[in-house]
Amino acid sequence: MKNIISLVVGFIFAIGLGISGMTQVHVVRGFLDVTGDWNMNLIGVMAGAIGVHALLFLMIKRRSSPLLDSKFHLPTRKDIDGKLLLGAALFGIGWGWVGICPGPGIVASVSGNHNVLIFIASMLIGMFIFKSFESKIKS
Amino acid sequence: MIQALIGGALIGIAVSLMMLFNGRVTGISGILGGIIKPSKSDLDWRVFFIVGLLLGGFVLKFLTPEAFIQNSSAEWFDYAVAGLFVGFGTLLGNGCTSGHGVCGISRLSLRSILATITFISFGVLSLLVFKFIKGSL
């Protein structure tokens, strides 16, 4: 049942990204291009998603556990460290350069666009490199 | 803008369902990272989520193929290098636009708020450099 929920969540998430234009690099880059013809779609998506989830999360967290698991798996770290900020900076550099982040990239890969497929392959390699050195990086 | 808000609301509903039923944060880079180096008990739901994303993609491709039009002067090696940055960076920084930007900010996590400010700032800078070097978007 958990797997079916995950599948449905992935499906709705993808439709949301598609409707809001996030699967198109020029829409995402149009937001980051603050000196050009500014596209506000990304703010709309973030506002819509955060508005709905912030409200629902307040209601959900009043429960002692989720419906299909014994506990909530929430991040517990509160410290601000260099890895968080360096990671976010590296991610931002790649994201701004071409306009793709992981979710929209995976959804847009079904179009067969060669550049998107190259991006996804490369992103998985980047993740694999991190995982290979994770024990050294995290220590 | 209305479409962006509706799409965003759908995303908000999706990540809320994931939290209500499975108690999980819908962070796409984290879900993918867990597939690359899986622990046995924890693999299935991640794969099903990615399959759901792809199924949604196929439906979009069928109903609104214009959702996948990509206007950019970036070339294949730009995508290749950017992919490495995104893959490595999201795992080092524990999240991307979904995990930090949507789920984390909704929980008022300071780590996520700072991460989001950081990746948007560097995204803006990176695109500015791209424009300067290539002369177009």
Boltz contact constraints between the chains, C-beta under 6 A:
constraints:
  - contact:
      token1: [A, 2]
      token2: [B, 22]
      max_distance: 6.0
  - contact:
      token1: [A, 2]
      token2: [B, 45]
      max_distance: 6.0
  - contact:
      token1: [A, 3]
      token2: [B, 44]
      max_distance: 6.0
  - contact:
      token1: [A, 3]
      token2: [B, 45]
      max_distance: 6.0
  - contact:
      token1: [A, 3]
      token2: [B, 48]
      max_distance: 6.0
  - contact:
      token1: [A, 5]
      token2: [B, 21]
      max_distance: 6.0
  - contact:
      token1: [A, 5]
      token2: [B, 22]
      max_distance: 6.0
  - contact:
      token1: [A, 6]
      token2: [B, 45]
      max_distance: 6.0
  - contact:
      token1: [A, 6]
      token2: [B, 48]
      max_distance: 6.0
  - contact:
      token1: [A, 6]
      token2: [B, 49]
      max_distance: 6.0
  - contact:
      token1: [A, 7]
      token2: [B, 48]
      max_distance: 6.0
  - contact:
      token1: [A, 7]
      token2: [B, 52]
      max_distance: 6.0
  - contact:
      token1: [A, 9]
      token2: [B, 14]
      max_distance: 6.0
  - contact:
      token1: [A, 9]
      token2: [B, 17]
      max_distance: 6.0
  - contact:
      token1: [A, 9]
      token2: [B, 18]
      max_distance: 6.0
  - contact:
      token1: [A, 10]
      token2: [B, 49]
      max_distance: 6.0
  - contact:
      token1: [A, 10]
      token2: [B, 52]
      max_distance: 6.0
  - contact:
      token1: [A, 10]
      token2: [B, 53]
      max_distance: 6.0
  - contact:
      token1: [A, 11]
      token2: [B, 52]
      max_distance: 6.0
  - contact:
      token1: [A, 11]
      token2: [B, 55]
      max_distance: 6.0
  - contact:
      token1: [A, 11]
      token2: [B, 56]
      max_distance: 6.0
  - contact:
      token1: [A, 12]
      token2: [B, 10]
      max_distance: 6.0
  - contact:
      token1: [A, 12]
      token2: [B, 14]
      max_distance: 6.0
  - contact:
      token1: [A, 13]
      token2: [B, 11]
      max_distance: 6.0
  - contact:
      token1: [A, 13]
      token2: [B, 14]
      max_distance: 6.0
  - contact:
      token1: [A, 14]
      token2: [B, 53]
      max_distance: 6.0
  - contact:
      token1: [A, 14]
      token2: [B, 56]
      max_distance: 6.0
  - contact:
      token1: [A, 14]
      token2: [B, 57]
      max_distance: 6.0
  - contact:
      token1: [A, 15]
      token2: [B, 56]
      max_distance: 6.0
  - contact:
      token1: [A, 16]
      token2: [B, 7]
      max_distance: 6.0
  - contact:
      token1: [A, 16]
      token2: [B, 10]
      max_distance: 6.0
  - contact:
      token1: [A, 16]
      token2: [B, 11]
      max_distance: 6.0
  - contact:
      token1: [A, 18]
      token2: [B, 60]
      max_distance: 6.0
  - contact:
      token1: [A, 18]
      token2: [B, 67]
      max_distance: 6.0
  - contact:
      token1: [A, 19]
      token2: [B, 3]
      max_distance: 6.0
  - contact:
      token1: [A, 19]
      token2: [B, 6]
      max_distance: 6.0
  - contact:
      token1: [A, 19]
      token2: [B, 7]
      max_distance: 6.0
  - contact:
      token1: [A, 20]
      token2: [B, 4]
      max_distance: 6.0
  - contact:
      token1: [A, 20]
      token2: [B, 7]
      max_distance: 6.0
  - contact:
      token1: [A, 20]
      token2: [B, 8]
      max_distance: 6.0
  - contact:
      token1: [A, 23]
      token2: [B, 67]
      max_distance: 6.0
  - contact:
      token1: [A, 23]
      token2: [B, 68]
      max_distance: 6.0
  - contact:
      token1: [A, 24]
      token2: [B, 69]
      max_distance: 6.0
  - contact:
      token1: [A, 25]
      token2: [B, 70]
      max_distance: 6.0
  - contact:
      token1: [A, 25]
      token2: [B, 72]
      max_distance: 6.0
  - contact:
      token1: [A, 26]
      token2: [B, 71]
      max_distance: 6.0
  - contact:
      token1: [A, 29]
      token2: [B, 127]
      max_distance: 6.0
  - contact:
      token1: [A, 29]
      token2: [B, 137]
      max_distance: 6.0
  - contact:
      token1: [A, 32]
      token2: [B, 123]
      max_distance: 6.0
  - contact:
      token1: [A, 32]
      token2: [B, 124]
      max_distance: 6.0
  - contact:
      token1: [A, 32]
      token2: [B, 127]
      max_distance: 6.0
  - contact:
      token1: [A, 33]
      token2: [B, 127]
      max_distance: 6.0
  - contact:
      token1: [A, 34]
      token2: [B, 124]
      max_distance: 6.0
  - contact:
      token1: [A, 41]
      token2: [B, 4]
      max_distance: 6.0
  - contact:
      token1: [A, 44]
      token2: [B, 1]
      max_distance: 6.0
  - contact:
      token1: [A, 44]
      token2: [B, 4]
      max_distance: 6.0
  - contact:
      token1: [A, 44]
      token2: [B, 5]
      max_distance: 6.0
  - contact:
      token1: [A, 45]
      token2: [B, 4]
      max_distance: 6.0
  - contact:
      token1: [A, 45]
      token2: [B, 7]
      max_distance: 6.0
  - contact:
      token1: [A, 45]
      token2: [B, 8]
      max_distance: 6.0
  - contact:
      token1: [A, 48]
      token2: [B, 5]
      max_distance: 6.0
  - contact:
      token1: [A, 48]
      token2: [B, 8]
      max_distance: 6.0
  - contact:
      token1: [A, 48]
      token2: [B, 9]
      max_distance: 6.0
  - contact:
      token1: [A, 49]
      token2: [B, 8]
      max_distance: 6.0
  - contact:
      token1: [A, 49]
      token2: [B, 11]
      max_distance: 6.0
  - contact:
      token1: [A, 49]
      token2: [B, 12]
      max_distance: 6.0
  - contact:
      token1: [A, 49]
      token2: [B, 102]
      max_distance: 6.0
  - contact:
      token1: [A, 50]
      token2: [B, 105]
      max_distance: 6.0
  - contact:
      token1: [A, 50]
      token2: [B, 106]
      max_distance: 6.0
  - contact:
      token1: [A, 52]
      token2: [B, 9]
      max_distance: 6.0
  - contact:
      token1: [A, 52]
      token2: [B, 12]
      max_distance: 6.0
  - contact:
      token1: [A, 52]
      token2: [B, 13]
      max_distance: 6.0
  - contact:
      token1: [A, 53]
      token2: [B, 12]
      max_distance: 6.0
  - contact:
      token1: [A, 53]
      token2: [B, 15]
      max_distance: 6.0
  - contact:
      token1: [A, 53]
      token2: [B, 16]
      max_distance: 6.0
  - contact:
      token1: [A, 53]
      token2: [B, 106]
      max_distance: 6.0
  - contact:
      token1: [A, 54]
      token2: [B, 106]
      max_distance: 6.0
  - contact:
      token1: [A, 56]
      token2: [B, 16]
      max_distance: 6.0
  - contact:
      token1: [A, 57]
      token2: [B, 106]
      max_distance: 6.0
  - contact:
      token1: [A, 60]
      token2: [B, 19]
      max_distance: 6.0
  - contact:
      token1: [A, 60]
      token2: [B, 20]
      max_distance: 6.0
  - contact:
      token1: [A, 66]
      token2: [B, 21]
      max_distance: 6.0
  - contact:
      token1: [A, 66]
      token2: [B, 22]
      max_distance: 6.0
  - contact:
      token1: [A, 66]
      token2: [B, 23]
      max_distance: 6.0
  - contact:
      token1: [A, 67]
      token2: [B, 21]
      max_distance: 6.0
  - contact:
      token1: [A, 68]
      token2: [B, 21]
      max_distance: 6.0
  - contact:
      token1: [A, 68]
      token2: [B, 22]
      max_distance: 6.0
  - contact:
      token1: [A, 69]
      token2: [B, 22]
      max_distance: 6.0
  - contact:
      token1: [A, 69]
      token2: [B, 23]
      max_distance: 6.0
  - contact:
      token1: [A, 72]
      token2: [B, 23]
      max_distance: 6.0
  - contact:
      token1: [A, 73]
      token2: [B, 23]
      max_distance: 6.0
  - contact:
      token1: [A, 73]
      token2: [B, 24]
      max_distance: 6.0
  - contact:
      token1: [A, 80]
      token2: [B, 114]
      max_distance: 6.0
  - contact:
      token1: [A, 83]
      token2: [B, 92]
      max_distance: 6.0
  - contact:
      token1: [A, 84]
      token2: [B, 93]
      max_distance: 6.0
  - contact:
      token1: [A, 84]
      token2: [B, 111]
      max_distance: 6.0
  - contact:
      token1: [A, 84]
      token2: [B, 115]
      max_distance: 6.0
  - contact:
      token1: [A, 85]
      token2: [B, 118]
      max_distance: 6.0
  - contact:
      token1: [A, 87]
      token2: [B, 89]
      max_distance: 6.0
  - contact:
      token1: [A, 87]
      token2: [B, 92]
      max_distance: 6.0
  - contact:
      token1: [A, 87]
      token2: [B, 93]
      max_distance: 6.0
  - contact:
      token1: [A, 88]
      token2: [B, 93]
      max_distance: 6.0
  - contact:
      token1: [A, 88]
      token2: [B, 115]
      max_distance: 6.0
  - contact:
      token1: [A, 88]
      token2: [B, 118]
      max_distance: 6.0
  - contact:
      token1: [A, 88]
      token2: [B, 119]
      max_distance: 6.0
  - contact:
      token1: [A, 89]
      token2: [B, 118]
      max_distance: 6.0
  - contact:
      token1: [A, 89]
      token2: [B, 122]
      max_distance: 6.0
  - contact:
      token1: [A, 90]
      token2: [B, 85]
      max_distance: 6.0
  - contact:
      token1: [A, 90]
      token2: [B, 89]
      max_distance: 6.0
  - contact:
      token1: [A, 91]
      token2: [B, 86]
      max_distance: 6.0
  - contact:
      token1: [A, 91]
      token2: [B, 89]
      max_distance: 6.0
  - contact:
      token1: [A, 91]
      token2: [B, 90]
      max_distance: 6.0
  - contact:
      token1: [A, 91]
      token2: [B, 93]
      max_distance: 6.0
  - contact:
      token1: [A, 91]
      token2: [B, 119]
      max_distance: 6.0
  - contact:
      token1: [A, 92]
      token2: [B, 119]
      max_distance: 6.0
  - contact:
      token1: [A, 92]
      token2: [B, 122]
      max_distance: 6.0
  - contact:
      token1: [A, 92]
      token2: [B, 123]
      max_distance: 6.0
  - contact:
      token1: [A, 93]
      token2: [B, 85]
      max_distance: 6.0
  - contact:
      token1: [A, 93]
      token2: [B, 122]
      max_distance: 6.0
  - contact:
      token1: [A, 93]
      token2: [B, 126]
      max_distance: 6.0
  - contact:
      token1: [A, 94]
      token2: [B, 82]
      max_distance: 6.0
  - contact:
      token1: [A, 94]
      token2: [B, 85]
      max_distance: 6.0
  - contact:
      token1: [A, 94]
      token2: [B, 86]
      max_distance: 6.0
  - contact:
      token1: [A, 95]
      token2: [B, 123]
      max_distance: 6.0
  - contact:
      token1: [A, 96]
      token2: [B, 123]
      max_distance: 6.0
  - contact:
      token1: [A, 96]
      token2: [B, 126]
      max_distance: 6.0
  - contact:
      token1: [A, 96]
      token2: [B, 127]
      max_distance: 6.0
  - contact:
      token1: [A, 97]
      token2: [B, 82]
      max_distance: 6.0
  - contact:
      token1: [A, 97]
      token2: [B, 126]
      max_distance: 6.0
  - contact:
      token1: [A, 97]
      token2: [B, 130]
      max_distance: 6.0
  - contact:
      token1: [A, 98]
      token2: [B, 74]
      max_distance: 6.0
  - contact:
      token1: [A, 98]
      token2: [B, 78]
      max_distance: 6.0
  - contact:
      token1: [A, 98]
      token2: [B, 79]
      max_distance: 6.0
  - contact:
      token1: [A, 98]
      token2: [B, 82]
      max_distance: 6.0
  - contact:
      token1: [A, 101]
      token2: [B, 96]
      max_distance: 6.0
  - contact:
      token1: [A, 101]
      token2: [B, 97]
      max_distance: 6.0
  - contact:
      token1: [A, 102]
      token2: [B, 28]
      max_distance: 6.0
  - contact:
      token1: [A, 102]
      token2: [B, 29]
      max_distance: 6.0
  - contact:
      token1: [A, 102]
      token2: [B, 96]
      max_distance: 6.0
  - contact:
      token1: [A, 103]
      token2: [B, 28]
      max_distance: 6.0
  - contact:
      token1: [A, 103]
      token2: [B, 98]
      max_distance: 6.0
  - contact:
      token1: [A, 106]
      token2: [B, 53]
      max_distance: 6.0
  - contact:
      token1: [A, 107]
      token2: [B, 53]
      max_distance: 6.0
  - contact:
      token1: [A, 107]
      token2: [B, 57]
      max_distance: 6.0
  - contact:
      token1: [A, 108]
      token2: [B, 68]
      max_distance: 6.0
  - contact:
      token1: [A, 110]
      token2: [B, 54]
      max_distance: 6.0
  - contact:
      token1: [A, 110]
      token2: [B, 57]
      max_distance: 6.0
  - contact:
      token1: [A, 110]
      token2: [B, 58]
      max_distance: 6.0
  - contact:
      token1: [A, 110]
      token2: [B, 61]
      max_distance: 6.0
  - contact:
      token1: [A, 111]
      token2: [B, 61]
      max_distance: 6.0
  - contact:
      token1: [A, 111]
      token2: [B, 68]
      max_distance: 6.0
  - contact:
      token1: [A, 113]
      token2: [B, 70]
      max_distance: 6.0
  - contact:
      token1: [A, 115]
      token2: [B, 76]
      max_distance: 6.0
  - contact:
      token1: [A, 115]
      token2: [B, 79]
      max_distance: 6.0
  - contact:
      token1: [A, 118]
      token2: [B, 76]
      max_distance: 6.0
  - contact:
      token1: [A, 118]
      token2: [B, 79]
      max_distance: 6.0
  - contact:
      token1: [A, 118]
      token2: [B, 80]
      max_distance: 6.0
  - contact:
      token1: [A, 119]
      token2: [B, 79]
      max_distance: 6.0
  - contact:
      token1: [A, 119]
      token2: [B, 83]
      max_distance: 6.0
  - contact:
      token1: [A, 122]
      token2: [B, 80]
      max_distance: 6.0
  - contact:
      token1: [A, 122]
      token2: [B, 83]
      max_distance: 6.0
  - contact:
      token1: [A, 122]
      token2: [B, 84]
      max_distance: 6.0
  - contact:
      token1: [A, 123]
      token2: [B, 83]
      max_distance: 6.0
  - contact:
      token1: [A, 123]
      token2: [B, 86]
      max_distance: 6.0
  - contact:
      token1: [A, 123]
      token2: [B, 87]
      max_distance: 6.0
  - contact:
      token1: [A, 126]
      token2: [B, 84]
      max_distance: 6.0
  - contact:
      token1: [A, 126]
      token2: [B, 87]
      max_distance: 6.0
  - contact:
      token1: [A, 126]
      token2: [B, 88]
      max_distance: 6.0
  - contact:
      token1: [A, 127]
      token2: [B, 33]
      max_distance: 6.0
  - contact:
      token1: [A, 127]
      token2: [B, 36]
      max_distance: 6.0
  - contact:
      token1: [A, 127]
      token2: [B, 87]
      max_distance: 6.0
  - contact:
      token1: [A, 127]
      token2: [B, 91]
      max_distance: 6.0
  - contact:
      token1: [A, 128]
      token2: [B, 36]
      max_distance: 6.0
  - contact:
      token1: [A, 129]
      token2: [B, 88]
      max_distance: 6.0
  - contact:
      token1: [A, 130]
      token2: [B, 88]
      max_distance: 6.0
  - contact:
      token1: [A, 130]
      token2: [B, 91]
      max_distance: 6.0
  - contact:
      token1: [A, 131]
      token2: [B, 36]
      max_distance: 6.0
  - contact:
      token1: [A, 131]
      token2: [B, 37]
      max_distance: 6.0
